[in-house]
Amino acid sequence: MTNVLFLEYPKCSTCQKAQKWLDRHHVLYQSRHIVENNPSAVELKDWIARSGKPLKSFFNTSGLLYKSLGLKDRLPQMSENEQLELLSSNGMLVKRPLLVCDDTVLTGFKEAEWSKIL
């Protein structure tokens, strides 16, 4: 695996666990603070396509911002472009950690899934 981008929020316990896992398995990666340098709509569109997952799976549905904006009810009425623009507007809306590899993108930290890919 040559290029691995690890998008994380440092205060997130799941991100911390994932980062320890990467370090323990000697995976070289570039870390990126998902809030200070949130993904652009263009990046997200590319990553969603490469992940093979639906756009909805990139939303942090358990996050306070997602809930306070009432997105559970609003997202189904929004176009794909509107959803991408919203997702790119604030890194706290993006499911994390996000691991972007050469040929795939993983959302959240599932050790078995990461072991298979990395």
Backbone bond lengths (Angstrom), bond angles and torsions (degrees), N, CA, C in turn:
res aa  C-N    CA-C-N  psi(-1)  N-CA   C-N-CA  omega(-1)  CA-C   N-CA-C  phi
1 M - - - 1.453 - - 1.529 107.53 -
2 T 1.314 116.82 117.32 1.455 118.41 -175.55 1.524 113.34 -92.25
3 N 1.307 118.06 -51.26 1.460 120.02 -178.16 1.517 110.77 -111.19
4 V 1.327 115.88 115.31 1.457 120.45 176.95 1.527 107.67 -126.11
5 L 1.330 115.22 121.46 1.448 121.33 177.58 1.529 107.49 -109.16
6 F 1.323 115.47 125.15 1.458 122.29 -177.53 1.517 108.17 -111.30
7 L 1.341 116.65 106.65 1.462 120.84 178.73 1.517 108.19 -94.88
8 E 1.337 115.04 124.29 1.454 119.31 -173.09 1.516 111.81 -146.08
9 Y 1.326 113.72 161.43 1.453 121.94 171.79 1.525 104.23 -113.81
10 P 1.340 118.58 111.75 1.461 121.64 -171.60 1.532 116.49 -53.06
11 K 1.333 117.95 -28.74 1.472 120.12 -178.75 1.527 112.46 -83.50
12 C 1.324 117.04 -7.58 1.472 122.22 -178.18 1.531 109.60 -78.41
13 S 1.336 116.55 123.18 1.468 120.22 -177.36 1.532 111.95 -65.27
14 T 1.318 117.48 -34.60 1.471 120.22 178.04 1.531 110.12 -66.53
15 C 1.328 116.38 -39.39 1.473 120.68 177.32 1.524 110.42 -63.71
16 Q 1.322 116.73 -41.05 1.469 121.25 178.95 1.528 110.47 -62.84
17 K 1.332 115.83 -42.08 1.465 120.68 177.99 1.529 110.84 -62.71
18 A 1.325 115.14 -44.00 1.472 120.78 -179.80 1.525 110.77 -63.51
19 Q 1.337 116.38 -41.73 1.461 120.23 -179.64 1.528 110.69 -64.51
20 K 1.323 117.25 -41.22 1.481 120.73 176.74 1.520 110.07 -61.82
21 W 1.332 116.28 -39.91 1.462 120.76 179.04 1.536 110.12 -62.31
22 L 1.335 116.68 -46.52 1.468 120.97 179.03 1.528 110.71 -58.92
23 D 1.331 115.91 -45.66 1.464 120.53 -179.52 1.529 111.19 -64.27
24 R 1.329 116.31 -43.46 1.472 121.46 -179.37 1.535 111.24 -63.09
25 H 1.322 116.04 -31.74 1.467 120.34 -179.34 1.532 112.10 -96.75
26 H 1.317 116.32 13.11 1.477 123.27 175.58 1.525 112.91 53.38
27 V 1.328 115.23 41.21 1.462 120.40 176.43 1.528 107.33 -88.44
28 L 1.320 116.26 124.41 1.460 120.25 176.64 1.516 108.08 -82.31
29 Y 1.323 116.05 130.87 1.459 120.20 -177.38 1.522 110.13 -148.95
30 Q 1.309 113.40 159.46 1.461 120.78 173.06 1.529 106.19 -104.79
31 S 1.330 116.22 125.57 1.457 120.98 -178.34 1.526 109.89 -92.09
32 R 1.329 114.91 142.73 1.467 119.96 179.31 1.525 109.07 -140.58
33 H 1.320 116.19 126.93 1.463 123.03 179.42 1.527 107.97 -71.49
34 I 1.310 116.40 115.98 1.465 121.86 -171.15 1.535 113.48 -69.07
35 V 1.340 117.51 -19.07 1.458 120.41 179.47 1.530 110.96 -94.76
36 E 1.335 116.15 -45.21 1.467 119.96 -179.87 1.533 111.84 -69.13
37 N 1.327 116.06 -29.07 1.457 121.21 -178.86 1.528 107.67 -136.50
38 N 1.342 115.45 66.51 1.465 119.22 -174.38 1.533 111.63 -68.38
39 P 1.332 115.19 151.70 1.466 120.12 -178.72 1.521 112.23 -62.51
40 S 1.314 115.62 144.18 1.474 120.66 176.39 1.532 109.11 -81.82
41 A 1.308 115.80 164.63 1.470 120.93 177.75 1.528 110.58 -61.17
42 V 1.336 116.83 -36.81 1.475 121.39 179.30 1.527 110.05 -65.71
43 E 1.339 116.98 -45.51 1.467 120.38 177.78 1.521 110.52 -60.96
44 L 1.325 116.02 -47.08 1.463 120.12 -178.41 1.515 111.98 -60.26
45 K 1.320 116.87 -42.72 1.470 121.01 -179.66 1.535 110.03 -60.14
46 D 1.330 116.23 -43.58 1.468 121.91 177.97 1.528 110.81 -64.21
47 W 1.332 116.89 -47.09 1.461 121.03 -177.39 1.524 111.80 -65.65
48 I 1.314 117.02 -38.44 1.467 120.37 179.45 1.528 109.17 -64.05
49 A 1.328 116.30 -43.30 1.471 120.47 178.30 1.523 110.58 -61.11
50 R 1.322 117.07 -43.84 1.471 121.25 -178.56 1.527 112.78 -70.77
51 S 1.327 116.67 -25.38 1.470 119.72 -177.42 1.523 112.24 -77.73
52 G 1.344 116.06 -26.54 1.457 119.33 -176.02 1.523 112.19 75.91
53 K 1.327 117.15 7.78 1.463 121.89 -178.93 1.527 109.89 -103.97
54 P 1.327 116.43 158.36 1.471 118.97 177.92 1.531 111.22 -70.22
55 L 1.305 116.22 153.47 1.470 122.64 178.87 1.526 111.23 -52.15
56 K 1.316 116.69 -40.57 1.466 122.35 -178.21 1.527 111.99 -55.29
57 S 1.329 117.62 -32.52 1.467 120.68 -177.15 1.528 112.64 -71.39
58 F 1.334 117.64 -8.97 1.464 121.04 178.51 1.532 111.67 -90.11
59 F 1.330 117.19 -5.87 1.464 120.42 178.13 1.528 110.45 -86.18
60 N 1.310 116.21 138.22 1.464 122.90 175.97 1.527 107.61 -80.90
61 T 1.322 115.80 83.44 1.469 121.05 -172.77 1.527 113.01 -69.28
62 S 1.324 117.77 -16.06 1.465 119.09 178.67 1.526 112.05 -95.66
63 G 1.328 116.80 0.58 1.460 120.81 -178.20 1.523 113.48 -77.59
64 L 1.317 114.92 151.46 1.472 121.05 -179.41 1.529 111.87 -62.80
65 L 1.337 116.78 -39.67 1.464 120.29 -178.80 1.535 110.85 -64.67
66 Y 1.334 116.53 -43.44 1.467 121.83 177.84 1.531 109.79 -56.13
67 K 1.334 114.96 -46.02 1.467 119.85 -177.97 1.522 111.41 -69.91
68 S 1.338 116.93 -42.72 1.469 119.52 -176.80 1.533 112.05 -67.09
69 L 1.335 116.78 -27.15 1.463 120.45 178.05 1.533 112.41 -85.94
70 G 1.329 116.22 -3.32 1.469 120.35 179.02 1.518 112.64 64.01
71 L 1.338 117.24 35.98 1.460 120.50 -172.75 1.527 113.81 -70.39
72 K 1.311 117.45 -23.00 1.466 119.54 178.71 1.530 109.78 -55.65
73 D 1.319 115.54 -40.74 1.467 120.61 -178.83 1.528 112.54 -89.12
74 R 1.328 117.77 -27.70 1.466 121.17 -174.92 1.530 113.79 -83.26
75 L 1.340 117.68 -36.09 1.469 120.50 -174.54 1.529 114.41 -55.89
76 P 1.339 118.60 -44.68 1.469 118.40 -178.35 1.531 114.00 -57.79
77 Q 1.333 117.99 -25.65 1.465 121.53 -179.73 1.535 112.47 -88.40
78 M 1.311 117.09 -7.38 1.467 120.54 -176.56 1.523 111.31 -93.24
79 S 1.335 116.31 148.07 1.461 120.66 175.69 1.530 108.98 -73.17
80 E 1.320 115.57 166.73 1.471 120.11 178.28 1.529 110.24 -59.99
81 N 1.332 117.31 -43.17 1.468 120.41 179.58 1.523 112.00 -63.84
82 E 1.319 116.98 -39.56 1.473 120.36 177.69 1.529 110.33 -63.91
83 Q 1.319 116.24 -40.65 1.464 120.22 178.81 1.528 110.82 -65.26
84 L 1.341 116.47 -42.07 1.469 120.26 178.78 1.526 111.36 -63.90
85 E 1.330 116.60 -42.04 1.474 120.57 178.35 1.530 110.41 -62.54
86 L 1.320 116.29 -42.94 1.460 120.80 178.97 1.529 110.17 -63.71
87 L 1.312 116.52 -46.92 1.463 121.91 -179.28 1.527 111.28 -60.52
88 S 1.320 116.72 -37.47 1.463 120.57 -178.24 1.528 112.21 -80.97
89 S 1.323 117.31 -7.84 1.468 120.33 -177.21 1.522 112.90 -80.31
90 N 1.338 117.40 -20.85 1.457 120.10 -177.22 1.524 109.74 -156.48
91 G 1.337 116.38 119.07 1.466 121.51 -178.71 1.517 114.07 -59.42
92 M 1.345 117.09 -22.22 1.468 119.58 179.47 1.531 111.85 -70.57
93 L 1.319 117.46 -13.79 1.467 120.37 177.53 1.530 112.04 -84.39
94 V 1.331 116.64 -15.08 1.465 121.73 -175.01 1.524 110.60 -88.01
95 K 1.328 115.57 132.93 1.469 120.82 176.42 1.516 108.13 -61.25
96 R 1.305 116.05 134.52 1.458 120.43 -177.53 1.515 111.17 -134.80
97 P 1.307 117.48 161.43 1.460 125.47 -8.51 1.518 111.01 -68.08
98 L 1.306 113.72 163.35 1.459 121.74 178.14 1.515 106.21 -121.06
99 L 1.309 116.66 125.41 1.458 121.22 -178.79 1.525 107.98 -115.55
100 V 1.330 115.55 115.02 1.462 121.35 -178.02 1.524 107.70 -106.60
101 C 1.332 115.47 114.33 1.464 121.63 -179.54 1.527 109.15 -110.31
102 D 1.324 116.14 179.70 1.462 120.81 -178.59 1.525 112.48 -53.01
103 D 1.320 116.33 -47.77 1.463 118.87 -171.81 1.528 114.49 -122.79
104 T 1.319 117.46 6.46 1.464 118.93 177.99 1.521 111.03 -154.19
105 V 1.308 114.94 167.26 1.469 121.76 178.99 1.530 107.23 -135.40
106 L 1.334 116.23 131.30 1.457 121.34 -179.75 1.526 109.66 -114.04
107 T 1.338 116.45 135.60 1.464 121.09 177.09 1.518 108.41 -109.89
108 G 1.330 115.76 138.74 1.456 119.51 -178.51 1.521 109.81 73.30
109 F 1.316 116.83 175.51 1.467 120.40 -179.92 1.515 110.42 -117.66
110 K 1.321 114.70 107.17 1.459 121.57 174.02 1.525 105.77 -121.25
111 E 1.316 116.21 107.13 1.462 121.75 -172.29 1.533 113.10 -52.28
112 A 1.329 117.61 -43.73 1.470 120.95 -178.43 1.536 110.42 -62.69
113 E 1.328 115.89 -42.81 1.474 120.93 179.81 1.536 110.51 -64.60
114 W 1.324 116.43 -44.17 1.463 120.60 -179.97 1.525 110.79 -65.28
115 S 1.343 117.51 -39.95 1.475 121.35 179.25 1.528 110.77 -60.32
116 K 1.328 115.94 -41.02 1.457 120.71 -179.00 1.539 110.97 -64.73
117 I 1.321 116.54 -42.82 1.458 121.42 -176.47 1.523 112.14 -77.26
118 L 1.316 116.55 -40.92 1.460 120.56 -175.56 1.510 111.02 -97.02
